[in-house]
Amino acid sequence: MEIPDDVVFTVEYSVRAAQMAVYEFLSIDRPIPPISHHDKSLHVQFEALVKAFK
């Protein structure tokens, strides 16, 4: 099962998937933390590019 709008290869995804499984298995009624959407602004992408070459 994939989690919509999430990135599969992150630790956050792994934790979210485990939480979802445990909460469902134990019938726990708590909200799962929201997915943090990464900033795709030009400024953030440029900063990431600069950091990649340091």
ZIKA-V291552 format. One record per residue. N is the residue number from 1. D_FIRST is the distance of its C-alpha to the first C-alpha in Angstrom with 2 decimals. Layout:
N/D_FIRST ; N/D_FIRST
//
This chain:
1/0.00 ; 2/3.80 ; 3/6.70 ; 4/9.40 ; 5/12.66 ; 6/11.82 ; 7/12.78 ; 8/10.64 ; 9/13.85 ; 10/15.34 ; 11/16.17 ; 12/15.44 ; 13/11.71 ; 14/11.85 ; 15/13.97 ; 16/12.01 ; 17/8.83 ; 18/11.57 ; 19/13.40 ; 20/10.82 ; 21/10.45 ; 22/14.24 ; 23/15.18 ; 24/13.48 ; 25/14.94 ; 26/18.30 ; 27/18.42 ; 28/19.29 ; 29/19.98 ; 30/19.85 ; 31/18.50 ; 32/15.91 ; 33/17.85 ; 34/17.56 ; 35/16.16 ; 36/19.27 ; 37/19.84 ; 38/22.00 ; 39/25.49 ; 40/26.17 ; 41/29.88 ; 42/32.39 ; 43/33.93 ; 44/30.79 ; 45/29.98 ; 46/33.60 ; 47/33.60 ; 48/30.56 ; 49/32.43 ; 50/35.56 ; 51/33.85 ; 52/32.24 ; 53/35.79 ; 54/37.38
//
